[in-house]
Amino acid sequence: MGAGIIGLTSAFRLAQSGHQVTLFDPTPARGATWAAAGMLAPSAEISPGEESNYEMQKGAVSAWRQTAADLLAVTGSTLEIHDTGTLIVGWDASDRRLIDQFAQVATTFDADCRPVSRAESPDIFDRISPRISEGLLLSGDAWLDPDQAVALLTQALEQLKVPIVREAVLRVYGDADGVVAETASGSFRGATGILATGHLGLPTGAVSSGPHTIRPVHGVTARVQGIDRANLPTIRAFVRGRTFYMVSRPGGYCVLGATAEERTEPTVQVGELQRLLRDGLDIVPELETARVLESRVGLRPASPDLRPFFERLETRGWAWSSGHYRHGVTLAPIAAGHALAFVEGGA
Ligand SMILES: Cc1cc2nc3c(=O)[nH]c(=O)nc-3n(C[C@H](O)[C@H](O)[C@H](O)COP(=O)(O)OP(=O)(O)OC[C@H]3O[C@@H](n4cnc5c(N)ncnc54)[C@H](O)[C@@H]3O)c2cc1C
């Protein structure tokens, strides 16, 4: 239930392993997945005391390579994983102090992280404001295009004969014969059920057996055309204490992100977009003449401790896969592994 990146990847893994799968979603891949930039950035996401999160994300990047190989085998098309790394820069002296602090933490992990300067490596500073002459290069990071991942997963599911029922599941339950998902048009039976409903959490009938709850964390990315930094590192910046990133795809398409606010309306406010674009203009002045294509908004599914979980529910036969917060694209193949273990009786 739920055809965001978590549900799609899980359904693919299950179907490819020989299980019969039905996926439910009234608006497939239009949740948080729609807004995501697609960074697979274990190193840039390092934070103090979070070694296990770092290791999990590194494992997830490897798992995406396997998923890409599996998708190629089914669809004949390549899901591109771009190993560009990340360049972290700071706008002013206090932002550069934040980078120094980050570097101190990163060196206690095994991250491939080194200081770089414009004088030594002018290429990677291409299009970046001339007032920025130093940064930190994280070589292990990558990115993929979530739209491409969704398109290939959807194509693979079609080829594996997985129906996508374009309806919301209104109620779930389980009995001695298996699980039931009820939609407006009827009841669907199965052996097991997995909820991958992102920030929308549990539907009627689903009862958590653990401490998990989900809150939405609002985020916006802006899509622009006209800055070609293809194959160069994703830029991450501290700008007057705020964070900014720019993922550059081939052909001059860039994803600028991302805002983070504790609100639930899936709307883009002028102020948040203005702050995002202003920070972008400071770091990459040539954005002045780039064309704005669109902005996308999504609600990240955040658990109280900001960690993902895969929970067997009290409701018989059902499990809940959520809490992927800022890392759901990265962690999707890991969630898919949990889904397979659950269905095969191991989780
Ligand atoms: C601005 C932004 C930028 C991000 N950038 C990155 C990034 O660079 N890298 C990264 O790893 N992660 C990133 N993320 C995080 C990532 O997008 C999320 O963690 C991930 O998309 C969560 O996936 P999901 O499938 O759980 O949720 P969603 O994508 O929200 O999908 C949930 C789906 O469930 C469906 N659903 C809900 N209720 C029901 C129901 N009752 N019946 C049927 N279907 C239902 C919804 O319609 C929806 O399609 C970003 C998020 C945002 C908002």
The ligand as a MOL file (V3000), in Angstrom:
LIG
                    3D

  0  0  0     0  0            999 V3000
M  V30 BEGIN CTAB
M  V30 COUNTS 53 58 0 0 0
M  V30 BEGIN ATOM
M  V30 1 C 12.0780 18.4110 -0.6950 0
M  V30 2 C 12.5500 17.0070 -0.4420 0
M  V30 3 C 13.7980 16.6210 -0.8950 0
M  V30 4 C 14.2530 15.3030 -0.6440 0
M  V30 5 N 15.4740 14.9160 -1.1400 0
M  V30 6 C 15.9150 13.6500 -0.8860 0
M  V30 7 C 17.1810 13.2160 -1.3930 0
M  V30 8 O 17.8760 13.9710 -2.0950 0
M  V30 9 N 17.5940 11.9440 -1.1080 0
M  V30 10 C 16.8420 11.0880 -0.3430 0
M  V30 11 O 17.2860 9.9620 -0.0970 0
M  V30 12 N 15.6220 11.4540 0.1160 0
M  V30 13 C 15.1570 12.7190 -0.1220 0
M  V30 14 N 13.9380 13.1160 0.3730 0
M  V30 15 C 13.1870 12.1940 1.2440 0
M  V30 16 C 12.3750 11.2230 0.4220 0
M  V30 17 O 11.7220 11.9000 -0.6070 0
M  V30 18 C 11.3500 10.5130 1.3140 0
M  V30 19 O 11.9780 9.9670 2.4560 0
M  V30 20 C 10.6890 9.3930 0.5240 0
M  V30 21 O 10.1420 9.8930 -0.6710 0
M  V30 22 C 9.6170 8.6930 1.3360 0
M  V30 23 O 9.0490 7.7360 0.4840 0
M  V30 24 P 7.6780 7.0050 0.8210 0
M  V30 25 O 7.4280 6.0620 -0.2910 0
M  V30 26 O 7.7160 6.5110 2.2380 0
M  V30 27 O 6.6200 8.2180 0.8640 0
M  V30 28 P 5.8820 8.9710 -0.3240 0
M  V30 29 O 6.7660 9.2670 -1.4560 0
M  V30 30 O 5.2070 10.1350 0.3290 0
M  V30 31 O 4.8090 7.9210 -0.8370 0
M  V30 32 C 3.7310 7.4850 -0.0380 0
M  V30 33 C 2.6170 7.0730 -0.9770 0
M  V30 34 O 1.5940 6.4450 -0.2130 0
M  V30 35 C 0.3660 6.7570 -0.8120 0
M  V30 36 N -0.6880 6.5590 0.1940 0
M  V30 37 C -0.8350 7.2000 1.3680 0
M  V30 38 N -1.9450 6.7590 1.9980 0
M  V30 39 C -2.4850 5.7950 1.1980 0
M  V30 40 C -3.6320 4.9800 1.2960 0
M  V30 41 N -4.4580 5.0550 2.3560 0
M  V30 42 N -3.8900 4.1040 0.3060 0
M  V30 43 C -3.0560 3.9850 -0.7590 0
M  V30 44 N -1.9580 4.7680 -0.9060 0
M  V30 45 C -1.6840 5.6540 0.0520 0
M  V30 46 C 0.5200 8.2250 -1.2170 0
M  V30 47 O -0.4110 8.5760 -2.2410 0
M  V30 48 C 1.9620 8.2630 -1.6900 0
M  V30 49 O 2.1010 8.1190 -3.0990 0
M  V30 50 C 13.4400 14.3940 0.0960 0
M  V30 51 C 12.1690 14.7770 0.5080 0
M  V30 52 C 11.7180 16.0760 0.2400 0
M  V30 53 C 10.3380 16.4690 0.6890 0
M  V30 END ATOM
M  V30 BEGIN BOND
M  V30 1 1 1 2
M  V30 2 1 2 3
M  V30 3 2 2 52
M  V30 4 2 3 4
M  V30 5 1 4 5
M  V30 6 1 4 50
M  V30 7 2 5 6
M  V30 8 1 6 7
M  V30 9 1 6 13
M  V30 10 2 7 8
M  V30 11 1 7 9
M  V30 12 1 9 10
M  V30 13 2 10 11
M  V30 14 1 10 12
M  V30 15 2 12 13
M  V30 16 1 13 14
M  V30 17 1 14 15
M  V30 18 1 14 50
M  V30 19 1 15 16
M  V30 20 1 16 17
M  V30 21 1 16 18
M  V30 22 1 18 19
M  V30 23 1 18 20
M  V30 24 1 20 21
M  V30 25 1 20 22
M  V30 26 1 22 23
M  V30 27 1 23 24
M  V30 28 2 24 25
M  V30 29 1 24 26
M  V30 30 1 24 27
M  V30 31 1 27 28
M  V30 32 2 28 29
M  V30 33 1 28 30
M  V30 34 1 28 31
M  V30 35 1 31 32
M  V30 36 1 32 33
M  V30 37 1 33 34
M  V30 38 1 33 48
M  V30 39 1 34 35
M  V30 40 1 35 36
M  V30 41 1 35 46
M  V30 42 1 36 37
M  V30 43 1 36 45
M  V30 44 2 37 38
M  V30 45 1 38 39
M  V30 46 1 39 40
M  V30 47 2 39 45
M  V30 48 1 40 41
M  V30 49 2 40 42
M  V30 50 1 42 43
M  V30 51 2 43 44
M  V30 52 1 44 45
M  V30 53 1 46 47
M  V30 54 1 46 48
M  V30 55 1 48 49
M  V30 56 2 50 51
M  V30 57 1 51 52
M  V30 58 1 52 53
M  V30 END BOND
M  V30 END CTAB
M  END
